[in-house]
């Protein structure tokens, strides 16, 4: 009975096997079709690489003058704000030079004041000589009338003529002396006189040298690579430390040359950092492309003409700008590894942008404050040494803003200036 039932079981088993094979084949075909559609619609427009790293600005702190380090006010890993003092150099010599320059400026202002006063004195002398000339002219005319009638002698008439000639020569001499003196003051004011400008420039130079004994932070960021030590004698340009503004970092992704054809500036980029894993995503945009491959700008670039050349796939750095809000939520440090995926759907723009940037890419106003403090210091010294009633004997070209009459105390970037120096 078993022998009769066996042939009926085998066809059923074959039918189920065929059915399962059809299901598996259909599933594979469906997955293949779905993947092909996904690749055609999305995946072929995406280029990704894990050869990407965080980059940023490393702002070197270097002195502008020579000096001995007497204080270090920031160390590695510390956060510093812009204008915050970082290194202090010995200021004794700079202070003495500044005092000498200020004293010379005060002396020069008083000397120029004397020039204007002398000009006024010489002008009065010319007026006296003109009056004498008018009197001598009248006397000679009267004596000539009397001489024609014989009332006076010819000798007295000759004396009158000689007196007129003498007075006329004295007037000419006074006029020439006035003209020679006016050549030193005409067309200028006390503030714009060449001697005062020269002395004021010396004060500005001495003040800037004094202000540069303190090195402020040009930007806000974290201190790195501190190499300066107390007592060290430093020269201009010596690297002392670096400031890294981690809120301005970007990503340099090195894509293969075959992956760059479809990339354009402004395309969206999705990134992940090994630091946070795939749970944290960054959204950036393509900011630009390197001007050459990494090997072309290497310290020892490949020399293809030596005969031992081997062709390898080249990579070009692509700069990716990050969203500042995402960067603030999940900070990154320079050198961290990233994975970048570029969406190349929009290929309307040129591959290499040729738009020139008009505004400066990076700028700091920390060092400009010293110029305004120096100008305020010069103005206060000039005012303190001008006359109390009459400021200038010459006509003023333009009114000057009022300033305090006492000297300005020493002030630097980050400190409130004294009288005459506006606060930062």
C-alpha positions in Angstrom: 0.0 0.0 0.0 3.0 2.3 0.7 4.4 1.5 -2.7 1.1 2.8 -4.3 1.1 6.1 -2.4 4.8 7.2 -3.0 4.4 8.5 -6.6 1.6 10.8 -5.5 3.9 12.5 -2.9 6.8 13.3 -5.2 4.8 15.6 -7.6 3.6 17.7 -4.7 7.1 18.1 -3.3 8.4 19.3 -6.7 5.5 21.7 -7.0 6.3 23.3 -3.7 10.0 23.5 -4.5 9.2 25.3 -7.8 6.9 27.6 -6.1 9.6 28.6 -3.6 12.2 29.1 -6.3 9.8 31.3 -8.2 9.2 33.4 -5.0 12.9 33.7 -4.4 13.6 34.6 -8.0 10.8 37.1 -8.0 12.1 38.6 -4.7 15.6 38.9 -6.1 14.3 40.4 -9.3 12.1 42.9 -7.3 15.1 43.9 -5.2 17.2 44.3 -8.3 14.6 46.4 -9.9 14.1 48.5 -6.8 17.9 49.0 -6.3 18.2 49.9 -10.0 15.5 52.5 -9.7 17.0 53.8 -6.5 20.4 54.0 -8.1 19.0 55.7 -11.2 17.0 58.2 -9.2 19.2 58.9 -6.2 22.4 56.9 -5.6 24.1 57.9 -8.8 23.8 61.5 -7.8 25.7 61.0 -4.6 29.5 61.0 -4.1 30.9 60.0 -0.7 34.3 59.7 0.9 35.7 59.0 4.3 38.9 60.7 3.4 37.8 64.0 5.0 39.1 65.9 7.9 38.2 69.0 9.9 40.3 72.1 9.1 40.4 75.6 10.5 42.4 78.8 11.0 45.4 78.7 13.2 46.1 82.3 14.1 49.7 82.7 15.1 50.6 85.2 17.9 53.9 86.9 17.1 55.4 90.0 18.5 55.9 93.2 16.5 58.8 94.4 18.5 61.7 92.9 20.4 61.4 92.4 24.1 61.7 90.2 27.2 58.6 88.2 28.2 57.5 89.2 31.8 54.0 87.6 31.9 52.0 84.9 30.1 48.3 85.3 30.6 47.0 82.3 28.6 47.9 78.7 28.3 47.1 75.7 26.1 43.5 74.5 26.0 42.2 77.8 27.5 39.5 79.9 25.7 40.3 83.5 25.2 38.3 86.4 23.9 39.4 88.9 21.2 41.4 91.8 22.7 42.3 89.7 25.8 46.0 90.1 26.8 48.0 87.0 26.1 51.7 87.9 26.5 53.3 90.9 28.3 56.8 92.2 27.3 59.0 94.4 29.4 57.8 98.0 28.8 60.5 100.0 30.6 62.5 101.1 27.5 59.3 101.8 25.5 57.9 103.9 28.4 61.1 106.1 28.5 61.0 106.6 24.7 57.4 107.6 24.9 58.1 110.2 27.6 60.9 111.6 25.5 58.7 111.9 22.4 55.9 113.5 24.4 58.2 116.1 25.9 59.7 116.9 22.5 56.1 117.3 21.0 55.2 119.7 23.9 58.5 121.7 23.3 57.8 121.8 19.5 54.3 123.1 20.0 55.6 125.9 22.2 58.3 126.8 19.6 55.7 126.9 16.8 53.5 129.1 19.1 56.5 131.4 19.3 56.8 131.5 15.5 53.2 132.7 15.2 53.7 135.3 18.0 56.9 136.6 16.3 55.0 136.9 13.0 52.4 139.1 14.8 55.2 141.2 16.3 56.9 141.7 12.9 53.5 142.6 11.4 53.2 145.3 14.1 56.7 146.5 13.3 55.8 146.9 9.6 52.8 149.0 10.6 55.0 151.2 12.7 57.4 151.7 9.7 54.5 152.5 7.4 53.3 155.1 9.9 56.8 156.5 10.0 56.9 156.6 6.2 53.7 158.5 6.1 55.0 161.0 8.6 58.3 161.5 6.8 56.5 161.9 3.5 54.3 164.7 5.0 57.2 166.4 6.6 59.1 166.4 3.3 56.2 167.8 1.4 55.7 170.6 3.9 59.4 171.5 3.8 59.5 171.5 0.1 56.7 174.1 0.1 58.6 176.2 2.6 61.9 175.8 0.8 60.4 177.2 -2.4 59.7 180.4 -0.5 63.1 180.5 1.2 61.6 179.9 4.7 64.0 177.0 5.4 67.5 176.2 4.3 68.4 173.8 1.6 70.3 171.8 4.2 67.2 171.2 6.3 65.3 170.2 3.2 68.0 167.7 2.3 67.8 166.2 5.8 64.0 165.7 5.3 64.7 163.9 2.1 67.3 161.7 3.8 64.9 160.9 6.6 62.3 159.8 4.1 64.8 157.5 2.3 65.9 156.0 5.6 62.3 155.4 6.8 61.5 153.9 3.4 64.5 151.5 3.6 63.5 150.5 7.2 60.0 149.7 6.0 61.4 147.5 3.2 63.6 145.7 5.6 60.7 145.1 8.0 58.6 143.8 5.2 61.3 141.4 4.0 61.8 140.2 7.5 58.1 139.6 7.9 57.9 137.8 4.6 60.8 135.5 5.5 59.2 134.7 8.8 55.8 134.1 7.3 57.3 131.5 5.0 57.7 129.3 8.1 54.0 129.6 9.2 51.9 130.6 6.1 49.3 128.1 5.0 49.4 126.0 8.2 47.8 125.8 11.6 49.5 124.9 14.8 48.3 121.3 14.5 49.3 121.0 10.8 52.7 122.8 11.1 55.5 120.5 9.7 57.5 120.7 12.9 54.5 119.7 15.0 53.5 116.9 12.6 57.1 115.5 12.8 57.0 115.5 16.6 53.5 114.1 16.6 54.6 111.2 14.3 57.4 110.5 16.8 54.9 110.3 19.6 52.6 108.0 17.6 55.6 105.7 16.8 56.7 105.7 20.5 53.2 105.0 21.7 52.6 102.2 19.2 55.9 100.6 20.4 54.7 100.9 24.0 51.3 99.5 23.2 52.9 96.5 21.3 54.6 95.4 24.5 51.3 93.8 25.2 50.1 91.1 22.8 46.3 90.8 22.6 44.3 88.0 21.1 43.2 89.1 17.5 40.3 86.6 17.6 38.3 84.6 20.1 39.3 80.9 20.3 41.3 78.3 22.0 45.0 78.6 22.8 47.3 76.0 21.2 51.0 75.4 20.5 52.2 77.7 23.3 56.0 77.8 23.1 56.8 81.1 24.8 58.4 81.0 28.3 59.0 83.7 31.0 62.2 85.6 30.6 62.5 84.6 26.9 63.9 87.3 24.6 61.7 87.4 21.6 62.1 89.1 18.2 59.5 90.3 15.7 57.9 87.3 14.0 58.8 84.7 16.6 55.8 82.3 17.0 54.7 82.4 20.7 51.4 80.6 20.6 48.4 80.1 18.3 44.7 80.8 18.6 42.2 78.4 17.0 38.7 79.8 16.5 36.7 76.5 16.5 33.5 78.3 15.5 35.0 78.9 12.0 36.1 75.4 11.1 35.3 73.7 7.8 35.9 70.2 6.3 38.4 69.3 3.6 37.1 66.2 1.8 39.5 64.6 -0.6 37.5 63.1 -3.5 38.9 61.0 -6.3 39.3 62.8 -9.6 36.6 60.7 -11.3 34.1 61.8 -8.6 34.5 65.6 -9.3 32.9 65.9 -12.7 29.4 66.4 -11.3 30.3 68.5 -8.3 29.4 72.2 -8.2 29.8 75.0 -5.7 26.8 75.2 -3.4 25.7 71.6 -3.6 24.4 70.2 -0.3 26.6 67.8 1.8 25.7 65.5 4.6 28.5 64.7 7.0 29.2 62.5 10.0 32.1 62.7 12.5 33.8 59.7 13.9 33.8 61.6 17.2 29.9 61.4 17.5 29.2 58.5 15.3 26.3 58.2 12.8 23.7 59.5 15.3 24.8 63.1 14.7 24.6 64.5 11.2 26.0 67.8 9.9 24.6 69.6 6.9 27.0 71.7 4.8 27.5 73.0 1.3 30.4 72.8 -1.2 32.4 76.0 -0.7 35.1 75.5 -3.3 37.6 73.2 -4.9 41.4 73.0 -4.5 43.5 74.4 -7.3 45.3 71.2 -7.7 45.7 67.6 -6.4 47.2 66.9 -3.0 50.4 65.4 -4.6 50.9 68.5 -6.7 51.3 70.7 -3.6 53.1 68.2 -1.5 56.5 69.0 0.0 58.1 66.6 -2.4 55.7 66.5 -5.5 55.8 63.5 -7.8 58.3 63.9 -10.7 56.7 62.0 -13.6 59.7 62.6 -15.9 62.2 60.4 -14.0 61.1 57.2 -15.7 59.7 55.4 -12.6 56.2 56.9 -12.8 53.3 54.8 -11.7 49.8 56.0 -12.4 47.6 56.3 -9.3 44.2 57.8 -8.7 44.6 61.5 -7.7 42.5 63.2 -5.1 41.5 66.9 -5.0 40.5 68.7 -1.7 37.0 70.0 -1.7 36.1 72.6 1.0 32.8 72.1 2.7 31.2 74.8 4.8 29.4 73.7 7.9 26.1 75.0 9.5 27.2 77.3 12.4 24.2 76.2 14.6 25.0 72.5 14.2 28.7 73.3 14.8 27.7 75.1 18.1 25.6 72.1 19.2 28.3 69.6 18.4 31.7 71.3 18.4 34.6 69.9 16.3 38.3 70.2 16.6 40.9 70.5 13.8 42.0 67.2 12.4 39.0 65.0 13.3 37.9 62.4 10.8 34.7 63.0 8.9 32.6 61.1 6.3 31.1 63.4 3.6 28.4 62.6 1.0 27.6 65.2 -1.7 24.3 65.4 -3.4 25.0 66.3 -7.1 21.4 66.6 -8.4 21.8 70.3 -9.1 24.6 70.7 -11.7 23.5 74.0 -13.2 26.5 76.1 -12.0 30.1 76.0 -13.3 32.4 73.4 -11.9 35.0 76.1 -10.8 33.5 79.4 -9.7 35.2 82.6 -10.9 33.4 85.1 -8.7 35.9 87.4 -7.0 35.4 88.1 -3.4 35.3 91.9 -2.6 35.1 91.8 1.2 38.0 90.5 3.2 37.7 86.8 4.1 39.1 87.4 7.6 39.6 90.7 9.5 40.3 91.9 13.0 40.1 95.4 14.4 42.0 94.7 17.6 45.2 96.5 16.4 43.4 99.5 14.9 42.5 100.7 18.3 46.1 101.6 19.1 46.0 104.2 16.2 43.1 106.1 17.7 44.6 106.0 21.2 47.8 107.4 19.8 46.0 110.2 17.9 44.0 111.1 21.1 47.2 111.3 23.0 48.8 113.6 20.5 45.8 115.9 20.4 45.7 116.1 24.2 49.4 117.2 24.3 48.9 119.8 21.7 45.9 121.3 23.5 47.8 121.3 26.8 50.5 123.4 25.3 48.4 125.9 23.3 47.7 129.4 24.7 44.7 129.6 27.0 43.0 132.5 25.3 44.1 132.6 21.6 44.7 129.0 20.3 46.3 130.1 17.1 47.5 133.3 15.5 46.8 132.0 12.0 43.3 131.4 10.6 42.0 127.9 11.3 41.3 125.6 8.4 38.6 123.7 10.3 37.3 123.6 13.8 38.8 121.0 16.1 36.8 118.8 18.4 37.2 119.9 22.1 39.6 117.8 24.1 40.8 117.8 27.7 43.8 119.9 28.6 45.5 117.3 30.7 47.8 114.5 29.3 46.3 111.1 28.5 47.3 108.3 30.8 48.9 105.2 29.2 46.1 103.1 27.7 46.1 100.0 25.6 43.7 97.8 23.8 41.1 96.5 26.2 41.6 99.3 28.7 39.5 102.5 29.1 41.4 105.5 27.9 41.9 108.6 30.0 41.0 112.1 29.0 41.2 112.8 25.3 41.2 109.0 24.4 37.8 107.6 23.7 37.0 104.2 25.3 37.0 101.2 23.0 
